Amino acid sequence: MTDLNRARHAIKQAERASNETERSVWLAKAADYAITDRAVLVGGSAVNLHTQQYRPTDVDLCAYLDAEDRESMKAVGFAQVQGDHFKYTMPDGEVWLVEFPGTRVDGTTMQIRLGPSDELTAISRESLVVDRIAQATDGSDVTYGEAVRLCLAVLATADWSEVELQLQGRHEIEPHIRIIPTYESVMSRVRVLANG
């Protein structure tokens, strides 16, 4: 449900944030309050939320936006760049992009408490791992490296049986992308790095 006053409060929290993780999640929450649908944090900001080892270049959220939602985003201070891509300029001049690349999250989500009455929905670390492994099936060094870095960062905190269960489900739907061999290769590299 749209709550522009709470969206403005979240913007102020983002402006006061002392680090990128706080800034990104409060901007995400501001967008979440500004729109009717509930937004889910995904992408690089979700990686940073779970690892604190990634510099997000934008805030990606999954949610459906209509014309009223776009107007609400602008009403709380976001500038619409194009389509469902917005930017927010902090008082210190730092520009943050907030984008809605899709409406559906593949996998599970979790609630992140931001304040006494503020929670943000984010993709779970396990589903984020599956997402990054799926991206790494493209064979590029960049996506493979990102998958390795994420898996290494969450090695001690992720539920790996849940990751493998989700990977198996993804394999059954899309066997042609070779997600299981990619996962095995990524984890082999992770084990070398973790033990070296």
C-alpha positions in Angstrom: 0.0 0.0 0.0 1.3 3.5 -0.9 2.4 5.6 2.0 4.1 8.8 0.8 4.9 10.1 4.3 6.7 6.9 5.2 8.4 7.0 1.8 9.7 10.5 2.6 10.9 9.3 6.1 12.8 6.4 4.4 14.4 8.9 2.0 15.6 11.0 5.0 17.0 7.8 6.5 18.9 7.1 3.3 20.3 10.6 3.3 21.5 10.2 6.8 23.0 6.7 6.2 26.6 6.2 7.1 27.4 3.5 4.5 26.3 2.2 1.1 24.4 -0.8 2.5 22.2 1.4 4.7 21.7 3.9 1.9 20.7 1.3 -0.6 18.2 -0.5 1.7 16.5 2.8 2.8 16.2 3.9 -0.8 14.7 0.6 -1.6 12.3 1.0 1.3 11.3 4.5 0.2 10.5 3.1 -3.3 8.5 0.2 -1.6 6.4 2.7 0.4 5.9 4.9 -2.7 4.3 2.1 -4.8 1.2 -0.1 -4.4 2.9 -3.4 -5.0 5.4 -4.7 -2.4 8.9 -4.4 -3.8 11.6 -7.1 -3.3 15.3 -6.1 -3.2 17.4 -8.1 -5.7 20.6 -7.6 -7.7 23.8 -6.0 -6.5 22.3 -4.2 -3.6 21.0 -7.6 -2.3 24.5 -9.1 -2.8 25.8 -6.2 -0.7 23.1 -6.6 1.9 24.1 -10.3 2.4 27.9 -9.9 2.1 28.9 -6.2 2.6 31.5 -7.0 0.0 30.0 -5.5 -3.2 29.6 -1.9 -4.3 26.2 -1.6 -5.8 25.8 0.6 -8.8 22.0 0.8 -8.4 19.1 -0.5 -6.4 17.2 -3.3 -8.2 13.6 -4.1 -7.1 11.1 -6.5 -8.3 7.6 -5.1 -8.3 4.8 -4.1 -10.7 4.5 -0.4 -11.4 1.6 1.4 -13.0 1.3 5.1 -13.9 0.1 6.1 -10.4 3.2 4.4 -8.9 5.5 6.2 -11.2 3.9 9.5 -10.2 4.3 8.6 -6.5 8.0 7.8 -7.0 8.4 11.3 -8.4 6.3 12.9 -5.6 8.8 11.6 -3.0 11.8 12.9 -4.9 12.9 10.3 -7.4 13.4 11.5 -11.0 12.1 9.2 -13.7 14.9 8.5 -16.1 13.1 6.2 -18.5 10.3 3.6 -18.1 10.7 2.0 -14.7 14.2 3.5 -14.1 14.6 6.3 -11.5 17.4 8.2 -9.9 17.7 10.0 -6.6 20.4 12.6 -5.9 21.5 12.8 -2.3 22.2 16.1 -0.7 26.0 15.3 -0.9 25.6 15.0 -4.7 25.8 11.2 -4.9 23.4 9.8 -7.5 21.6 6.5 -6.9 19.7 4.6 -9.6 16.6 2.7 -8.5 15.3 0.3 -11.1 12.5 -2.2 -11.5 13.8 -4.8 -13.9 11.0 -7.3 -13.4 7.9 -8.1 -11.4 8.8 -11.6 -10.2 11.5 -13.0 -7.9 12.8 -16.5 -8.7 13.1 -18.2 -5.4 12.5 -17.3 -1.8 12.5 -14.0 0.1 13.3 -12.8 3.6 12.4 -9.8 5.7 15.1 -7.4 6.8 14.3 -5.2 9.8 15.4 -1.6 9.1 13.8 0.1 12.0 11.2 -0.3 14.7 8.3 -0.3 12.1 10.2 -0.7 8.9 10.9 -4.0 7.1 12.2 -4.6 3.6 11.7 -7.8 1.6 14.8 -9.0 0.0 15.7 -12.1 -2.0 17.1 -14.8 0.3 20.9 -15.4 0.1 20.2 -19.0 -1.1 18.0 -17.7 -4.0 20.6 -15.0 -4.7 23.3 -17.7 -5.0 21.0 -19.7 -7.5 20.4 -16.5 -9.5 24.2 -15.7 -9.7 25.0 -19.3 -10.7 22.3 -19.1 -13.4 23.9 -15.9 -14.7 27.3 -17.7 -14.7 26.0 -20.3 -17.1 26.6 -17.7 -19.9 30.3 -18.7 -19.8 31.7 -15.2 -19.2 34.5 -14.6 -16.7 32.6 -11.7 -15.2 29.4 -13.6 -14.2 31.5 -16.6 -13.1 33.7 -14.4 -11.0 30.6 -12.8 -9.4 29.2 -16.2 -8.6 32.5 -17.3 -7.0 32.8 -14.2 -4.9 29.2 -14.4 -3.7 29.5 -18.1 -2.8 32.7 -17.5 -1.0 31.2 -14.6 1.0 28.2 -16.6 2.1 30.0 -20.0 2.5 29.4 -20.0 6.3 26.0 -18.5 6.3 24.0 -19.9 3.4 21.9 -23.0 3.7 23.6 -25.1 1.0 21.0 -27.9 1.1 18.4 -25.2 0.2 20.7 -23.9 -2.6 21.0 -27.4 -4.0 17.2 -28.0 -3.8 16.6 -24.7 -5.7 19.3 -25.6 -8.2 17.7 -29.0 -8.8 14.3 -27.3 -9.4 15.9 -24.8 -11.8 17.6 -27.7 -13.6 14.3 -29.5 -14.1 12.8 -26.4 -15.7 15.8 -25.4 -17.8 18.2 -28.4 -18.3 19.8 -26.7 -21.3 21.5 -24.0 -19.2 23.7 -26.5 -17.4 23.2 -24.9 -14.0 24.4 -28.0 -12.0 27.8 -28.3 -13.8 28.2 -24.6 -13.4 27.4 -24.8 -9.7 29.9 -27.7 -9.3 32.6 -25.7 -11.0 31.9 -22.5 -9.0 32.0 -24.5 -5.7 35.2 -26.2 -6.7 36.8 -22.8 -7.1 35.3 -21.6 -3.9 36.7 -24.6 -1.9 40.2 -23.8 -3.4 40.0 -20.2 -2.3 38.5 -21.0 1.1 41.3 -23.4 1.9 44.1 -21.5 0.3 
